Amino acid sequence: MFQSDQHKPHISGQFNNELGTLKNDILAMGGLVESQLSLALNALLEKNTEKALQVIKRDNEVNALELKIDQECARILARRQPAASDLRLVLAVIKINMDLERVGDEAAKIARQAKVIVENSLLDSQFVNLRLMGKQIIDTLRLALDALARSDAQLALEIVAGDSSIDAVYAQAMEVVVKTMRADESIIPVMLNELWALKALERIGDHASNIGEHVIYMVSGHDVRHRSSAEISNQLESP
């Protein structure tokens, strides 16, 4: 559950319970999509069809939990009409829920690439760049979820500031993939699957950065979308 002094027990015990359930469910959603991403990457790197199928089948669980959280948020907004920090919490959860569902979609895409590679015996690449970027993205998503769980705006800022680093790694990896395809046309089919998986990871990095921005809004009330990390830092430091 979130560890924040900003969300103190509400006068209404029932409302406080509803907020607690909402917090627990969004963290469960985060844990589920993180697990999906890790399993999808393992499926691709290990060329494991069974793991790929597990990810694809569990995508329905991600979608169902997304709907459940959306419904909880809608009920709270309609029945409780929250204000101040409670309202920011609900609004942030709505946006984070959307980003997490999209992370789940990208994980399923990676799993489908793994399935295609195995089924077509495209086993020539060791996916060196994919391994490196995959680890970075998983670590970034985990930190974003930690920032959410702890209501930690400073940690969330680190996630937002690190998005440019992910973009740089992605650009370098894509350059290597393109050079490899130009040098050896026979490996183009498998490298195309790696290219699509890299793109999925880059998008997940964007969603992790979005989660960081939503956490900052939830904690501080500042809408920091489309702002540089330096501008965000100045906002957080201002009274």
C-alpha positions as YAML, in Angstrom:
chain: A
units: angstrom
residues:
- id: 1
  name: MET
  ca: [0.00, 0.00, 0.00]
- id: 2
  name: PHE
  ca: [1.15, 3.56, -0.64]
- id: 3
  name: GLN
  ca: [3.22, 4.96, 2.20]
- id: 4
  name: SER
  ca: [2.30, 8.64, 2.10]
- id: 5
  name: ASP
  ca: [1.43, 11.18, 4.78]
- id: 6
  name: GLN
  ca: [-0.65, 13.00, 2.21]
- id: 7
  name: HIS
  ca: [-3.42, 10.41, 2.25]
- id: 8
  name: LYS
  ca: [-4.54, 10.29, 5.88]
- id: 9
  name: PRO
  ca: [-7.52, 8.23, 7.04]
- id: 10
  name: HIS
  ca: [-10.68, 9.79, 5.70]
- id: 11
  name: ILE
  ca: [-13.58, 10.73, 7.96]
- id: 12
  name: SER
  ca: [-15.60, 8.05, 6.22]
- id: 13
  name: GLY
  ca: [-14.22, 4.63, 7.13]
- id: 14
  name: GLN
  ca: [-15.90, 3.09, 4.10]
- id: 15
  name: PHE
  ca: [-14.35, 5.67, 1.78]
- id: 16
  name: ASN
  ca: [-10.95, 5.01, 3.29]
- id: 17
  name: ASN
  ca: [-11.44, 1.30, 2.64]
- id: 18
  name: GLU
  ca: [-12.40, 2.02, -0.98]
- id: 19
  name: LEU
  ca: [-9.25, 4.07, -1.48]
- id: 20
  name: GLY
  ca: [-7.19, 1.31, 0.10]
- id: 21
  name: THR
  ca: [-8.68, -1.25, -2.27]
- id: 22
  name: LEU
  ca: [-7.96, 1.02, -5.21]
- id: 23
  name: LYS
  ca: [-4.33, 1.43, -4.14]
- id: 24
  name: ASN
  ca: [-3.90, -2.32, -3.70]
- id: 25
  name: ASP
  ca: [-5.46, -3.07, -7.08]
- id: 26
  name: ILE
  ca: [-3.27, -0.64, -9.04]
- id: 27
  name: LEU
  ca: [-0.18, -2.09, -7.36]
- id: 28
  name: ALA
  ca: [-1.42, -5.59, -8.24]
- id: 29
  name: MET
  ca: [-1.85, -4.41, -11.83]
- id: 30
  name: GLY
  ca: [1.73, -3.15, -11.77]
- id: 31
  name: GLY
  ca: [3.03, -6.44, -10.45]
- id: 32
  name: LEU
  ca: [1.10, -8.37, -13.10]
- id: 33
  name: VAL
  ca: [2.40, -6.37, -16.07]
- id: 34
  name: GLU
  ca: [5.96, -6.43, -14.70]
- id: 35
  name: SER
  ca: [5.70, -10.21, -14.53]
- id: 36
  name: GLN
  ca: [4.28, -10.30, -18.06]
- id: 37
  name: LEU
  ca: [7.16, -8.22, -19.40]
- id: 38
  name: SER
  ca: [9.81, -10.32, -17.69]
- id: 39
  name: LEU
  ca: [8.27, -13.56, -18.94]
- id: 40
  name: ALA
  ca: [7.87, -12.21, -22.48]
- id: 41
  name: LEU
  ca: [11.53, -11.20, -22.63]
- id: 42
  name: ASN
  ca: [12.59, -14.59, -21.30]
- id: 43
  name: ALA
  ca: [10.43, -16.25, -23.94]
- id: 44
  name: LEU
  ca: [12.18, -14.29, -26.69]
- id: 45
  name: LEU
  ca: [15.73, -14.54, -25.37]
- id: 46
  name: GLU
  ca: [15.37, -18.26, -24.59]
- id: 47
  name: LYS
  ca: [13.28, -18.93, -27.72]
- id: 48
  name: ASN
  ca: [10.68, -20.57, -25.49]
- id: 49
  name: THR
  ca: [7.23, -21.04, -27.02]
- id: 50
  name: GLU
  ca: [5.64, -22.23, -23.77]
- id: 51
  name: LYS
  ca: [6.54, -19.02, -21.96]
- id: 52
  name: ALA
  ca: [5.34, -16.96, -24.91]
- id: 53
  name: LEU
  ca: [1.97, -18.68, -24.80]
- id: 54
  name: GLN
  ca: [1.68, -18.04, -21.05]
- id: 55
  name: VAL
  ca: [2.11, -14.31, -21.64]
- id: 56
  name: ILE
  ca: [-0.42, -14.25, -24.47]
- id: 57
  name: LYS
  ca: [-3.01, -16.15, -22.42]
- id: 58
  name: ARG
  ca: [-2.55, -13.95, -19.34]
- id: 59
  name: ASP
  ca: [-3.16, -10.78, -21.34]
- id: 60
  name: ASN
  ca: [-6.86, -11.32, -20.61]
- id: 61
  name: GLU
  ca: [-6.07, -11.03, -16.89]
- id: 62
  name: VAL
  ca: [-4.42, -7.66, -17.51]
- id: 63
  name: ASN
  ca: [-7.46, -6.43, -19.44]
- id: 64
  name: ALA
  ca: [-9.88, -7.66, -16.77]
- id: 65
  name: LEU
  ca: [-7.98, -5.93, -13.99]
- id: 66
  name: GLU
  ca: [-7.83, -2.72, -16.02]
- id: 67
  name: LEU
  ca: [-11.62, -2.74, -16.33]
- id: 68
  name: LYS
  ca: [-12.05, -3.49, -12.62]
- id: 69
  name: ILE
  ca: [-9.86, -0.54, -11.62]
- id: 70
  name: ASP
  ca: [-11.61, 1.79, -14.06]
- id: 71
  name: GLN
  ca: [-14.96, 0.81, -12.57]
- id: 72
  name: GLU
  ca: [-13.69, 1.38, -9.04]
- id: 73
  name: CYS
  ca: [-12.47, 4.86, -9.99]
- id: 74
  name: ALA
  ca: [-15.78, 5.70, -11.67]
- id: 75
  name: ARG
  ca: [-17.75, 4.62, -8.58]
- id: 76
  name: ILE
  ca: [-15.55, 6.67, -6.25]
- id: 77
  name: LEU
  ca: [-15.83, 9.78, -8.42]
- id: 78
  name: ALA
  ca: [-19.60, 9.44, -8.74]
- id: 79
  name: ARG
  ca: [-20.45, 8.52, -5.15]
- id: 80
  name: ARG
  ca: [-17.75, 10.22, -3.07]
- id: 81
  name: GLN
  ca: [-16.91, 13.32, -5.12]
- id: 82
  name: PRO
  ca: [-13.37, 13.38, -3.67]
- id: 83
  name: ALA
  ca: [-11.40, 16.59, -3.34]
- id: 84
  name: ALA
  ca: [-7.76, 17.65, -2.97]
- id: 85
  name: SER
  ca: [-5.29, 14.78, -2.51]
- id: 86
  name: ASP
  ca: [-8.02, 12.11, -2.70]
- id: 87
  name: LEU
  ca: [-9.10, 13.43, -6.10]
- id: 88
  name: ARG
  ca: [-5.51, 13.52, -7.35]
- id: 89
  name: LEU
  ca: [-5.05, 9.94, -6.21]
- id: 90
  name: VAL
  ca: [-8.06, 8.71, -8.17]
- id: 91
  name: LEU
  ca: [-7.16, 10.70, -11.29]
- id: 92
  name: ALA
  ca: [-3.56, 9.46, -11.15]
- id: 93
  name: VAL
  ca: [-4.73, 5.85, -10.78]
- id: 94
  name: ILE
  ca: [-6.94, 6.22, -13.87]
- id: 95
  name: LYS
  ca: [-3.98, 7.37, -15.95]
- id: 96
  name: ILE
  ca: [-1.51, 4.88, -14.48]
- id: 97
  name: ASN
  ca: [-4.00, 2.08, -15.10]
- id: 98
  name: MET
  ca: [-4.08, 3.01, -18.78]
- id: 99
  name: ASP
  ca: [-0.30, 3.06, -19.05]
- id: 100
  name: LEU
  ca: [0.02, -0.30, -17.31]
- id: 101
  name: GLU
  ca: [-2.52, -1.89, -19.65]
- id: 102
  name: ARG
  ca: [-0.47, -0.67, -22.60]
- id: 103
  name: VAL
  ca: [2.67, -2.12, -21.06]
- id: 104
  name: GLY
  ca: [0.78, -5.41, -20.93]
- id: 105
  name: ASP
  ca: [-0.07, -5.05, -24.62]
- id: 106
  name: GLU
  ca: [3.57, -4.45, -25.52]
- id: 107
  name: ALA
  ca: [4.63, -7.48, -23.47]
- id: 108
  name: ALA
  ca: [2.14, -9.60, -25.42]
- id: 109
  name: LYS
  ca: [3.62, -8.27, -28.68]
- id: 110
  name: ILE
  ca: [7.09, -9.35, -27.57]
- id: 111
  name: ALA
  ca: [5.72, -12.79, -26.70]
- id: 112
  name: ARG
  ca: [4.19, -13.07, -30.18]
- id: 113
  name: GLN
  ca: [7.56, -12.22, -31.73]
- id: 114
  name: ALA
  ca: [9.12, -15.04, -29.69]
- id: 115
  name: LYS
  ca: [6.46, -17.44, -30.94]
- id: 116
  name: VAL
  ca: [7.06, -16.48, -34.56]
- id: 117
  name: ILE
  ca: [10.83, -16.88, -34.21]
- id: 118
  name: VAL
  ca: [10.55, -20.38, -32.74]
- id: 119
  name: GLU
  ca: [7.85, -21.56, -35.15]
- id: 120
  name: ASN
  ca: [9.89, -20.43, -38.15]
- id: 121
  name: SER
  ca: [13.20, -21.71, -36.78]
- id: 122
  name: LEU
  ca: [14.70, -18.21, -36.83]
- id: 123
  name: LEU
  ca: [17.38, -18.97, -34.26]
- id: 124
  name: ASP
  ca: [20.46, -17.15, -35.56]
- id: 125
  name: SER
  ca: [20.56, -14.11, -33.25]
- id: 126
  name: GLN
  ca: [21.71, -14.01, -29.63]
- id: 127
  name: PHE
  ca: [19.77, -10.73, -29.11]
- id: 128
  name: VAL
  ca: [22.67, -8.98, -27.35]
- id: 129
  name: ASN
  ca: [21.17, -5.50, -27.65]
- id: 130
  name: LEU
  ca: [17.73, -6.78, -26.71]
- id: 131
  name: ARG
  ca: [19.11, -8.30, -23.52]
- id: 132
  name: LEU
  ca: [20.74, -5.04, -22.49]
- id: 133
  name: MET
  ca: [17.74, -2.86, -23.26]
- id: 134
  name: GLY
  ca: [15.32, -5.38, -21.77]
- id: 135
  name: LYS
  ca: [17.12, -5.31, -18.43]
- id: 136
  name: GLN
  ca: [17.13, -1.52, -18.41]
- id: 137
  name: ILE
  ca: [13.41, -1.32, -19.18]
- id: 138
  name: ILE
  ca: [12.47, -3.88, -16.52]
- id: 139
  name: ASP
  ca: [14.54, -1.99, -13.95]
- id: 140
  name: THR
  ca: [12.94, 1.30, -14.99]
- id: 141
  name: LEU
  ca: [9.40, -0.08, -14.78]
- id: 142
  name: ARG
  ca: [10.15, -1.58, -11.36]
- id: 143
  name: LEU
  ca: [11.44, 1.78, -10.08]
- id: 144
  name: ALA
  ca: [8.33, 3.52, -11.43]
- id: 145
  name: LEU
  ca: [6.16, 1.06, -9.53]
- id: 146
  name: ASP
  ca: [8.27, 1.58, -6.39]
- id: 147
  name: ALA
  ca: [7.73, 5.33, -6.72]
- id: 148
  name: LEU
  ca: [4.01, 4.66, -6.98]
- id: 149
  name: ALA
  ca: [3.96, 2.34, -3.97]
- id: 150
  name: ARG
  ca: [5.92, 4.80, -1.82]
- id: 151
  name: SER
  ca: [4.35, 7.99, -3.23]
- id: 152
  name: ASP
  ca: [7.91, 9.14, -3.85]
- id: 153
  name: ALA
  ca: [8.02, 12.19, -6.12]
- id: 154
  name: GLN
  ca: [11.82, 12.37, -6.14]
- id: 155
  name: LEU
  ca: [12.16, 8.78, -7.28]
- id: 156
  name: ALA
  ca: [9.48, 9.43, -9.89]
- id: 157
  name: LEU
  ca: [11.54, 12.39, -11.12]
- id: 158
  name: GLU
  ca: [14.52, 10.08, -11.61]
- id: 159
  name: ILE
  ca: [12.36, 7.89, -13.85]
- id: 160
  name: VAL
  ca: [11.27, 10.86, -15.94]
- id: 161
  name: ALA
  ca: [14.84, 12.18, -16.20]
- id: 162
  name: GLY
  ca: [16.10, 8.76, -17.31]
- id: 163
  name: ASP
  ca: [13.80, 8.55, -20.33]
- id: 164
  name: SER
  ca: [16.37, 10.26, -22.57]
- id: 165
  name: SER
  ca: [18.90, 7.58, -21.62]
- id: 166
  name: ILE
  ca: [16.48, 4.88, -22.73]
- id: 167
  name: ASP
  ca: [15.95, 6.69, -26.04]
- id: 168
  name: ALA
  ca: [19.72, 6.79, -26.59]
- id: 169
  name: VAL
  ca: [20.09, 3.06, -25.91]
- id: 170
  name: TYR
  ca: [17.19, 2.35, -28.25]
- id: 171
  name: ALA
  ca: [18.75, 4.42, -31.04]
- id: 172
  name: GLN
  ca: [22.08, 2.62, -30.66]
- id: 173
  name: ALA
  ca: [20.40, -0.79, -30.66]
- id: 174
  name: MET
  ca: [18.39, 0.04, -33.76]
- id: 175
  name: GLU
  ca: [21.56, 1.16, -35.55]
- id: 176
  name: VAL
  ca: [23.21, -2.17, -34.80]
- id: 177
  name: VAL
  ca: [20.15, -4.09, -36.04]
- id: 178
  name: VAL
  ca: [20.05, -2.15, -39.32]
- id: 179
  name: LYS
  ca: [23.80, -2.63, -39.91]
- id: 180
  name: THR
  ca: [23.46, -6.36, -39.24]
- id: 181
  name: MET
  ca: [20.64, -6.70, -41.76]
- id: 182
  name: ARG
  ca: [22.62, -4.82, -44.39]
- id: 183
  name: ALA
  ca: [25.65, -7.02, -43.83]
- id: 184
  name: ASP
  ca: [23.77, -10.33, -43.98]
- id: 185
  name: GLU
  ca: [20.44, -10.47, -45.79]
- id: 186
  name: SER
  ca: [19.82, -14.04, -44.63]
- id: 187
  name: ILE
  ca: [19.30, -12.83, -41.06]
- id: 188
  name: ILE
  ca: [16.77, -10.13, -41.95]
- id: 189
  name: PRO
  ca: [13.67, -12.16, -40.85]
- id: 190
  name: VAL
  ca: [14.93, -12.74, -37.31]
- id: 191
  name: MET
  ca: [16.34, -9.22, -37.03]
- id: 192
  name: LEU
  ca: [12.97, -7.75, -37.99]
- id: 193
  name: ASN
  ca: [11.46, -9.53, -35.01]
- id: 194
  name: GLU
  ca: [14.22, -8.11, -32.82]
- id: 195
  name: LEU
  ca: [13.54, -4.65, -34.25]
- id: 196
  name: TRP
  ca: [9.84, -4.89, -33.36]
- id: 197
  name: ALA
  ca: [10.67, -6.14, -29.88]
- id: 198
  name: LEU
  ca: [13.07, -3.21, -29.37]
- id: 199
  name: LYS
  ca: [10.32, -0.82, -30.42]
- id: 200
  name: ALA
  ca: [7.95, -2.43, -27.90]
- id: 201
  name: LEU
  ca: [10.55, -1.94, -25.17]
- id: 202
  name: GLU
  ca: [11.02, 1.71, -26.13]
- id: 203
  name: ARG
  ca: [7.29, 2.25, -25.80]
- id: 204
  name: ILE
  ca: [7.27, 0.57, -22.39]
- id: 205
  name: GLY
  ca: [9.99, 3.00, -21.35]
- id: 206
  name: ASP
  ca: [7.69, 5.86, -22.38]
- id: 207
  name: HIS
  ca: [4.87, 4.39, -20.28]
- id: 208
  name: ALA
  ca: [7.19, 4.05, -17.28]
- id: 209
  name: SER
  ca: [8.08, 7.72, -17.67]
- id: 210
  name: ASN
  ca: [4.37, 8.56, -17.84]
- id: 211
  name: ILE
  ca: [3.82, 6.70, -14.58]
- id: 212
  name: GLY
  ca: [6.55, 8.80, -13.02]
- id: 213
  name: GLU
  ca: [4.78, 11.98, -14.14]
- id: 214
  name: HIS
  ca: [1.46, 10.74, -12.73]
- id: 215
  name: VAL
  ca: [3.09, 9.93, -9.38]
- id: 216
  name: ILE
  ca: [4.52, 13.45, -9.21]
- id: 217
  name: TYR
  ca: [1.06, 14.87, -9.87]
- id: 218
  name: MET
  ca: [-0.51, 12.60, -7.26]
- id: 219
  name: VAL
  ca: [2.00, 13.63, -4.59]
- id: 220
  name: SER
  ca: [2.60, 17.30, -5.36]
- id: 221
  name: GLY
  ca: [-0.37, 18.44, -7.43]
- id: 222
  name: HIS
  ca: [1.96, 19.61, -10.22]
- id: 223
  name: ASP
  ca: [1.07, 18.58, -13.78]
- id: 224
  name: VAL
  ca: [4.57, 18.03, -15.19]
- id: 225
  name: ARG
  ca: [3.74, 16.60, -18.59]
- id: 226
  name: HIS
  ca: [5.78, 18.05, -21.48]
- id: 227
  name: ARG
  ca: [8.29, 19.62, -19.08]
- id: 228
  name: SER
  ca: [12.00, 19.01, -18.75]
- id: 229
  name: SER
  ca: [13.38, 17.20, -15.70]
- id: 230
  name: ALA
  ca: [15.08, 20.46, -14.63]
- id: 231
  name: GLU
  ca: [11.75, 22.31, -14.74]
- id: 232
  name: ILE
  ca: [10.07, 19.51, -12.78]
- id: 233
  name: SER
  ca: [12.83, 19.59, -10.17]
- id: 234
  name: ASN
  ca: [12.40, 23.34, -9.73]
- id: 235
  name: GLN
  ca: [8.66, 22.89, -9.29]
- id: 236
  name: LEU
  ca: [9.12, 20.26, -6.61]
- id: 237
  name: GLU
  ca: [11.59, 22.43, -4.74]
- id: 238
  name: SER
  ca: [9.39, 25.53, -4.82]
- id: 239
  name: PRO
  ca: [7.06, 26.07, -1.80]
...
